[in-house]
């Protein structure tokens, strides 16, 4: 997992969030309430829910477009379990939380997993094939690049 996750509060504007993503060269932000992850906003969320919807990024706040409830894992979660969770929810990013209060401690992405264990990406492809369904385009890009 990556630590030092870049986060925002739910009342920040999309413009502020997009600027943070641009400044750090990242594809998502975890939304916090205190130390607890309550949502996530990705580049895809911004494209679909702001740009395509013609929403004003100066007036639209993160809470209005964030994906919630956020799907999370704990630091002890096995990688294959994380991949299965990503498959089940059709997502590529999982905030890592610990404790009863769900304190954010990191982030794991499908790309991170693919870099360290490409065999898991092969398993992910097999899961999609077994269900006779196509993976989301963004997941397919990762699978095609890292497949062993």
N, C-alpha and C positions, 0 to 999 in steps of 0.2 A: 504494500500500500504506500501511497504517497502521504507524507505528513505535511503540516503547514498548508492546509487547504485554504484557498482563497474563498471567502464567504461574504455574504451581504445580509442585511436585515430586510425583512419583507416590505418595509415601507420606502425603500429606495426606488428611484425611477429606473426605467429600462435604460435610459441614456447613461445613467451612472453605472449600472451593471455592465452594459456593453463596453463602456470605457475601461472598466476593471479587467474584463476578459481580454480586451485588446492590449492593455498595458502589460498583462502577464502572459499573453500568448496562450491562453487556455480556452477550452471548449465548453466549460460549465462552471457554475457557481453553486455552492450549497447555501441554502437559505437557513439562517439561524434565528431562533427565539431564545435569547440568552446563550447557553452553550449547546442547546439541543437542535439537531437538524429537523426542520419541519417541511422542507421542500428542496427542489433542485430546479435550476433553470439552465437550459442548454442552448447552443447555437440554433438547433432545430426548433426549440420553443420560440426563440426570438423571430426566426424566419416565418414560422407558421402563424404565431399568435400576435405578432406585431407588424412585420413587413407586409405579409400577404393580407392581413386583416386591416391594413392601413391605420393602425393605432398610432397615436402620438407618443413617441418614446419619452418626451419631456413630461407628459401627464400620466402615462400608464405606469403603475408601480409593479414591482416584481411579484407581489402576492397575487396579482391578477393573472399572471401567465405561468407561474411556477407549476411544476408537476408535483402533485401531492395526493395522497400521503407518500412520503419518500420511502423507497425500498432501501433497507440498510442491512449490513452484516456486522458481526462482531469481529474483533481482531483475531480470534481463535478459529474463525470459519475456515474450513478447508477450501482450497482453490476450486476443486471440482464442484463443491456445493455452491460457491459463488457463481460459477459459470452456469450451473443449472438454474439458479435464481435469475440470472440475466436472461437466459433462454425463456423461462416461464413468463417473465414480465416484459420481454422484448426491449431490454434496455442495455446500455453499454457502460454505465457508471453507477457505482455503489458506494455511498458514503459509509464509512466504518465508524461505528459508535460503540461506546462501552458504558456499562453501569445501568442502573434502573432509570436514570434520568436521560439516557441516550446521548451522552456527551460526545460530540464529534471529535474523532482522533485521527481520521485519515480518509483517503479516497482510493478505491481500486477501480480500474477501468479494464474493459475487455482488451484494449491495446496493451496495457501493462501486463496482463496475464499472457497474452499472445507472445510478447517479447521473452518472457521467462519460461513459458511452457507451451510451445506451439502444439504439442500433442492434444492439449485440452481444446484447441480450436478445431482439430479434426473431430473430436468427440461432439462438439457443438454442431458441426456440419451434419454429422450422423443423426443427431437428435432432430434436426429440421427435416432431414430426408425420411426418417422413420415416421414422422408425423405427416409426411407428404405436404409440407408447407414451405414456402419460400421465406428466407430470413429477411428482415428489414434491410434496405439498401445499405445503410450505414454499417450494420453488422456484417453483411456480405462482403463489404470492402475490406474489413479487418480479416475476415476468414480467408479471402482470396489472397491477401498479401502474406499472411503468416502460415498458411496451410503447409503441413509437412508431407 
